Amino acid sequence: MTTVIHAVNTFVIALAMFELGAGISKEYSSSDDEENIYSNIRRIITRFVGTACIALVLEALIMIIKYSQLELAGNLYYPVGILFGSSFLLVALGAFLWLTKGHKE
């Protein structure tokens, strides 16, 4: 079970890093004539923050499973803090998208 948890943890981190690299690569490889810069940045930020939120939630769930197996119920406030942080990040993303919805170059 520890190997499976470690493999899922590594996969989630690798996926978040891949999304960040893909966003940065697209930003520097695209020319300015192709697309509106604001919509491009909104799409990149949405993809990255969405991937980061998924990674944080999965990490918190893995921590809950790990702590329940080790009978460390007193440490459950760490994954709860991660869940609150990821929910705040998701709400902040929604606010960012709402505030920039009508912005055109």
N, C-alpha and C positions, 0 to 999 in steps of 0.2 A: 504494500500500500504506500509506503514511503517513496518508492521509486516512481509510482504513478503520480503522486502529488508533486514530486520534484520535476517530472517530465511536463506536467501541465503548467507548472509555474514557469519553467524555462520557455515553453511554447508561447505563453501569454506575453512574456517580456519580449521575445523575438518578434511577435506580431506587432506589438506597439512600436518597436524600433523600425520595423519594416515600413509601417505606415508613415512614420516621421521621415524616413529616408525617401520614400516615394513622393511625399509632399514637397520636400526640399528640392528633390531632383526635378520635379515638374515645374517648380517655381523658377529655377535657374535655367532650365532648358527651353522654356517657351519664350517666344518673341512677344513684344508688346502689341503687335498688330492683331494677334489672334483673338483675344478675348478681353473682356472687362476685368481689370485688375482686382476690383472689389469683389466681384462674384467668384473669382479664382481664389482669393484669400479666404472668403467665407467658406468655400467648399473644402479647402485644405484644413482650416481650423476645425470645421465640423467633423471631418473624418478623423483627425488626430484626437480631438477631445472625446469623441465617441469611442474610439479604440482605447483611450486611456481609462475612460469610465468602465468599460467592459473589463479591462485588465484589473482595475482596482476592485471591482465587485467579485471577480473570480478569485483574486488573491484573498479577499476577506472570507469568502466561503471556504477556501482551502485552509485558512487559519482556524476557522470554526471547527472544521472536521479534525484538524490536527490537535487542537486543544481538547476536543471532546474525547479523542482517543487516548490522550495523555492524562486525562482527568485534571486539567488545569482550568477549571471554570472561572477562577478569579482573574484570568487574563483575557476574558472575552471582551473587555472594553477596548482593546486594540482593534479587533475587526469591526466593532461597532463604530469606532472613530473613523476607520477607513470607509465604511459605508456612508456615514454622514458627510465625509469629505467628498466622496464621489457624487453624492446627491447634490451637494452644493456646487460642484463643478458642472454638473448637468444643468442645474438651474441657471448658473452664470452663462453657460452656452446658449440657453434659450433666451436670456436677456440680451446677449450680444447679437443673436440672430434677429430678435425683434427690433433692436435699436438700429440695425444696419439694413433692414429690409428694403427701404426705399432709396438707398444711397446709390447713385449712378455717377460714373465718371464724367 
